[in-house]
Amino acid sequence: MAAEVLGESGYGLLLVGELADRWGVRQGPVPCKTVWAELDPVAVGWPSGQA
């Protein structure tokens, strides 16, 4: 199943939603959109100082 070109979500955002601690979308001038995400480095197992 292909994601719609102008859809609000797709497989990429599905992954972001599953892996990120927080994420969101900031709308810009059409057709721009910025997706941001925050990950907890401890939760994903990165060594201290590697995040």
C-alpha positions as CSV (number, residue, x, y, z in Angstrom):
1,M,0.0,0.0,0.0
2,A,1.6,3.3,-1.1
3,A,1.4,6.4,1.0
4,E,-0.5,9.3,-0.6
5,V,1.8,12.1,-1.9
6,L,-0.1,14.8,0.0
7,G,-1.1,12.6,2.9
8,E,-0.5,13.6,6.5
9,S,1.3,10.4,7.3
10,G,3.2,7.6,5.7
11,Y,5.5,4.8,6.5
12,G,8.2,7.2,7.6
13,L,6.0,8.9,10.1
14,L,4.8,5.6,11.3
15,L,8.5,4.8,12.2
16,V,9.0,8.2,13.7
17,G,5.9,7.7,15.9
18,E,7.1,4.3,17.1
19,L,10.7,5.3,17.8
20,A,10.5,8.9,19.0
21,D,9.8,10.0,22.5
22,R,8.2,13.2,21.2
23,W,7.5,14.4,17.6
24,G,5.4,16.9,15.7
25,V,4.9,18.7,12.5
26,R,5.4,22.4,11.9
27,Q,3.6,23.7,8.8
28,G,5.4,26.2,6.6
29,P,4.4,28.0,3.4
30,V,2.6,25.5,1.2
31,P,3.9,22.9,0.3
32,C,6.6,23.0,3.0
33,K,6.3,21.0,6.2
34,T,8.9,20.2,8.9
35,V,8.8,17.1,11.0
36,W,10.8,17.1,14.2
37,A,11.5,14.3,16.6
38,E,13.2,13.8,20.0
39,L,14.9,10.6,21.0
40,D,16.1,9.7,24.5
41,P,19.7,8.5,24.0
42,V,19.5,6.3,27.1
43,A,16.3,4.6,26.0
44,V,17.9,3.6,22.6
45,G,21.1,2.4,24.3
46,W,23.6,5.0,23.1
47,P,26.7,5.1,25.3
48,S,27.1,8.3,27.4
49,G,28.6,11.1,25.4
50,Q,27.6,9.6,22.0
51,A,24.2,11.3,21.6
